[in-house]
Amino acid sequence: MSSAPAPVSVPVPGPDMTGQQKAENALAESGTSSSNYKGFVAGVFSGIAKLSVGHPFDTVKVRLQTSKDAQFRGPLDCTLQTLRKEGVRGFYKGATPPLVGWMVMDSVALGSLSIYRRFLLENFYSKPHIRRYIPFTGKQSDPAILPSFGHGIAGIMAGTTVSFFAAPVEHVKARLQVQYAVDKSKRMYSGPIDCLRKLVSTHGISGLYRGLWATIFFRSFFFCWWGSYDILTRYFKNNTTMSAPVINFWAGGISAQCFWVTAYPSDVVKQRLMTDPMGGALNDGKRQFRGWKDAAVAVWRERGWRGYWRGFVPCFLRAFPANAMALVAFEGVMRYLP
């Protein structure tokens, strides 16, 4: 997914400014069209950093999520088997789609997130007569500041937007990651382009987008990510002497873990749906799931509640370093952009 951009930037108001003047100044600072491109450009570098650090963890996660119990005893066994049978390259199977895809996805996610936050601030939270009816504003009553709840809502909007880019990328990636044959001639897909071509030629665009609604539901938990990121950023800023980059690192890493703790079961179901045989002329087996509900029920029947958390350890371990480094890359590029 996506790494965390900086919160909506607002100036420190003077003592004689009215609430409306504070809001107008904040919007003047954060809403200039000349700065709109920065989030999109910096997001590209965020995606590169995220893939470099996180893809090996992701491969182990997907294999545990989609394999039979007897195949791997746990994350360590999956890691050792992959290393022994396929080498280091085995951990980067399916890396090409997310390398390109995450560059696009982080660009879209971070750029749209900035726009949605500004939209919410400008059209809702900056207007006192509307703001007082919005839940969970709490003590953050200043109309020049987007509350944490607003950051969460912007996260849902950005998550929905980026899902239309993420679903086909994650679909191709997942199918490549569960190909265990070392000999390429024995694999159904020789690579991402071959997988893309076969999916579209056999099942059309709808086949490529299998799992779209599961992806949108999964990314609705961006509410927890960006809401907690704003809370943590405010806390560290007010209660520590850490520099801004260090605050971004810790807030980004911890908030990513908050996201995965809440969203992980939906990701398991999404992966099962995306690696389910497509059937038909593709001749990869009989389709088991018609939709998200069928996949969710199958996980419960096979493993009970524990099934929704299979593969969680490598995912949780990956969440902090991958997203923290992605944020470092994002903020570094943002500082150098004119």
C-alpha positions in Angstrom: 0.0 0.0 0.0 1.0 3.1 0.6 3.3 5.2 2.7 2.4 8.1 4.8 2.6 11.7 3.6 3.1 14.6 5.9 0.0 16.0 7.6 -1.9 19.0 6.1 0.4 21.9 6.5 -1.1 24.9 8.3 0.5 28.1 9.6 0.7 29.0 13.3 -2.2 31.5 13.8 -1.6 34.8 15.5 -3.5 35.8 18.6 -5.7 38.4 16.9 -6.9 36.2 14.0 -10.5 34.9 13.9 -11.2 31.3 13.3 -12.3 32.0 9.7 -9.1 34.0 9.0 -7.1 31.1 10.4 -8.8 28.7 8.1 -8.3 31.0 5.1 -4.6 31.3 5.8 -4.3 27.5 6.2 -6.0 26.9 2.9 -3.9 29.4 1.2 -0.8 27.6 2.4 -1.9 24.0 1.8 -4.2 24.4 -1.2 -1.9 25.9 -3.9 -2.1 24.1 -7.1 1.6 24.5 -7.7 2.3 22.0 -4.8 -0.2 19.4 -6.0 2.3 17.5 -8.0 4.7 16.9 -5.1 2.8 14.1 -3.5 2.5 12.3 -6.8 6.2 12.6 -7.7 7.5 11.7 -4.2 5.1 8.7 -4.1 7.1 7.1 -6.9 10.2 7.0 -4.7 8.2 5.8 -1.8 7.0 2.8 -3.9 10.6 1.9 -4.9 11.8 2.0 -1.2 8.8 -0.1 -0.1 9.3 -2.8 -2.6 13.1 -3.1 -2.0 12.6 -3.6 1.8 9.2 -5.3 1.9 8.8 -7.7 -1.0 10.6 -10.7 0.5 8.3 -10.4 3.6 5.3 -10.1 1.3 6.2 -13.3 -0.6 6.4 -15.3 2.6 3.1 -13.8 3.7 1.3 -14.6 0.5 2.6 -18.2 0.5 1.5 -18.8 4.0 -1.9 -17.3 3.3 -2.6 -19.5 0.3 -0.8 -22.8 1.1 -2.0 -25.9 2.7 -1.1 -26.4 6.4 1.3 -29.3 5.6 3.4 -27.3 3.1 4.9 -24.9 5.6 5.1 -25.2 9.4 5.4 -21.4 9.8 7.1 -18.2 8.6 10.6 -19.5 9.3 10.0 -22.8 7.6 8.6 -21.0 4.6 11.6 -18.7 4.5 14.1 -21.5 4.7 12.4 -23.6 2.1 12.2 -20.7 -0.3 15.9 -19.9 0.2 17.0 -23.5 -0.1 14.9 -24.4 -3.2 14.8 -21.1 -5.1 17.5 -18.9 -3.7 17.3 -15.2 -2.9 15.5 -14.6 -6.2 12.6 -16.7 -4.9 11.8 -14.0 -2.5 11.4 -11.5 -5.3 9.1 -13.6 -7.5 6.4 -11.3 -8.8 8.4 -8.2 -7.9 8.1 -6.6 -11.3 4.4 -5.9 -11.1 4.6 -4.2 -7.7 7.9 -2.4 -8.7 6.0 -0.7 -11.4 2.6 -0.9 -9.6 3.7 0.4 -6.3 5.4 3.4 -8.0 2.1 4.2 -9.6 0.0 3.2 -6.5 2.0 5.2 -4.0 2.0 8.1 -6.4 -1.8 7.9 -6.7 -2.4 7.1 -3.1 -0.2 9.9 -1.6 -1.1 12.5 -4.2 -4.9 11.8 -3.9 -4.6 11.6 -0.1 -3.2 15.2 0.0 -5.9 16.4 -2.3 -8.7 14.7 -0.3 -7.4 16.1 3.0 -7.3 19.6 1.5 -10.8 19.0 0.1 -12.2 18.0 3.4 -10.5 20.9 5.2 -11.6 23.5 2.6 -15.2 22.3 2.2 -16.1 20.9 5.7 -13.7 21.3 8.6 -12.9 25.0 7.9 -16.5 25.9 8.2 -17.5 26.2 11.9 -21.2 25.8 11.2 -20.5 22.4 9.5 -17.6 21.3 11.6 -19.6 21.2 14.9 -21.8 18.5 13.4 -18.9 16.3 12.3 -18.2 13.5 14.9 -14.9 13.0 16.7 -13.5 16.4 16.2 -12.9 16.5 20.0 -10.5 19.0 21.2 -9.2 19.7 17.7 -11.8 22.5 17.2 -9.5 24.9 15.3 -11.0 25.4 11.8 -7.5 25.7 10.4 -6.6 22.1 11.3 -7.9 18.9 9.9 -8.7 16.6 12.8 -7.5 13.0 13.0 -10.9 11.8 12.1 -10.7 13.8 8.9 -7.3 12.3 8.1 -9.0 8.9 8.5 -11.8 9.8 6.1 -9.3 11.0 3.5 -7.5 7.7 3.9 -10.7 5.8 3.0 -11.2 8.0 -0.1 -7.6 7.6 -1.2 -7.8 3.8 -0.5 -10.8 3.5 -2.7 -9.2 5.6 -5.5 -5.9 3.6 -5.5 -7.8 0.3 -5.4 -8.6 0.6 -9.1 -4.9 0.6 -9.8 -3.9 -1.8 -7.1 -6.4 -4.7 -7.8 -4.9 -5.8 -11.1 -1.3 -5.4 -9.9 -1.9 -7.4 -6.8 -3.8 -10.0 -8.7 -0.9 -10.6 -11.1 1.6 -10.5 -8.2 -0.2 -13.0 -6.1 -0.5 -15.6 -9.0 3.2 -15.3 -9.6 4.1 -15.6 -6.0 2.3 -18.9 -5.5 4.2 -20.6 -8.4 6.6 -22.9 -6.6 8.3 -24.7 -9.5 12.0 -23.8 -9.9 12.0 -24.7 -13.5 10.3 -21.9 -15.4 9.0 -24.3 -18.1 6.8 -25.9 -15.5 5.1 -22.7 -14.4 1.8 -21.6 -15.8 3.0 -18.0 -16.1 6.5 -17.2 -17.4 6.3 -13.7 -16.0 4.0 -10.7 -15.3 3.4 -9.9 -19.0 2.5 -13.5 -19.7 0.2 -13.7 -16.7 -1.5 -10.4 -17.7 -1.9 -11.6 -21.3 -3.4 -14.9 -20.3 -5.8 -13.5 -17.8 -7.1 -10.9 -20.2 -7.3 -13.1 -23.2 -9.1 -15.8 -21.3 -11.3 -13.9 -18.9 -11.3 -10.3 -20.1 -10.8 -7.2 -18.1 -13.2 -8.5 -15.5 -10.9 -11.4 -14.9 -7.9 -9.2 -14.4 -9.9 -7.2 -11.9 -11.1 -10.2 -9.9 -10.9 -9.2 -6.3 -11.6 -5.5 -6.9 -14.3 -5.2 -4.2 -12.2 -7.2 -1.8 -9.3 -4.7 -2.5 -11.6 -1.7 -1.8 -12.8 -3.3 1.4 -9.2 -4.0 2.5 -8.1 -0.5 1.8 -11.0 1.0 3.7 -8.9 0.3 6.7 -6.7 3.1 5.6 -8.9 5.0 8.0 -7.0 3.4 10.9 -3.6 4.1 9.1 -3.9 7.8 8.4 -6.0 8.6 11.5 -3.4 6.9 13.8 -0.5 8.5 11.8 -1.9 12.0 12.5 -2.4 11.2 16.2 1.1 9.8 16.6 2.6 12.8 14.7 0.9 15.2 17.0 1.9 13.3 20.1 5.6 13.0 19.1 5.7 16.7 18.1 4.2 17.9 21.4 5.9 15.5 23.8 9.3 14.7 22.4 12.3 16.6 21.0 12.7 14.3 18.0 13.3 16.0 14.6 10.7 16.0 11.9 12.3 13.1 9.9 12.5 10.9 13.0 8.9 11.7 13.9 7.9 10.8 10.4 9.8 7.5 10.6 8.3 6.4 13.9 4.8 7.6 13.2 4.8 6.1 9.7 6.1 2.7 10.9 3.8 2.4 14.0 0.7 3.6 12.1 1.4 1.0 9.4 1.3 -1.7 12.0 -2.0 -0.2 13.4 -3.4 -0.6 9.9 -2.3 -4.2 9.5 -3.6 -5.3 12.9 -7.0 -4.1 11.9 -7.0 -5.0 8.1 -5.1 -8.3 8.0 -8.1 -10.7 8.0 -9.5 -8.9 5.0 -6.2 -9.3 3.2 -6.2 -13.0 3.8 -9.6 -13.3 2.2 -8.5 -11.1 -0.7 -5.4 -13.2 -1.4 -7.4 -16.4 -1.3 -9.8 -14.9 -3.9 -7.0 -13.7 -6.1 -5.1 -17.0 -6.1 -8.3 -19.1 -6.7 -8.2 -21.0 -10.0 -9.9 -19.0 -12.8 -11.1 -22.1 -14.6 -12.4 -22.2 -18.1 -9.9 -22.1 -21.1 -7.0 -21.2 -18.8 -7.2 -24.7 -17.5 -5.7 -23.9 -14.1 -8.3 -25.8 -12.1 -11.9 -25.5 -10.9 -13.0 -22.2 -9.5 -13.9 -22.5 -5.8 -15.1 -19.0 -4.9 -17.7 -16.9 -6.5 -16.9 -13.9 -4.4 -15.5 -12.5 -1.2 -18.1 -14.2 1.1 -17.2 -17.7 -0.3 -13.5 -17.1 0.3 -14.1 -15.8 3.8 -16.3 -18.9 4.7 -13.7 -21.2 3.3 -10.9 -19.7 5.5 -13.1 -20.3 8.6 -14.0 -23.8 7.6 -10.4 -24.8 7.0 -8.7 -23.2 10.0 -11.2 -21.4 12.1 -10.4 -17.9 13.4 -6.6 -18.7 13.2 -6.9 -18.9 9.5 -7.6 -15.2 9.2 -4.2 -14.5 10.8 -2.1 -17.1 9.0 1.0 -15.3 7.7 0.6 -12.4 10.0 4.1 -12.5 11.6 6.1 -11.7 8.4 3.5 -9.1 7.4 3.7 -7.4 10.8 7.5 -7.6 10.8 7.5 -6.1 7.3 5.1 -3.3 8.0 7.4 -1.1 10.1 10.6 -1.1 8.1 9.0 -1.1 4.7 6.7 1.8 5.4 9.0 3.7 7.6 11.7 3.7 4.9 9.1 4.5 2.3 8.2 7.5 4.4 11.8 8.6 4.7 12.1 8.4 0.9 8.9 10.3 0.4 9.8 13.1 2.9 13.3 13.4 1.5 12.1 13.9 -2.1 9.4 16.3 -0.9 12.1 18.5 0.8 14.0 18.7 -2.5 11.2 19.4 -4.9 10.8 23.0 -5.9 
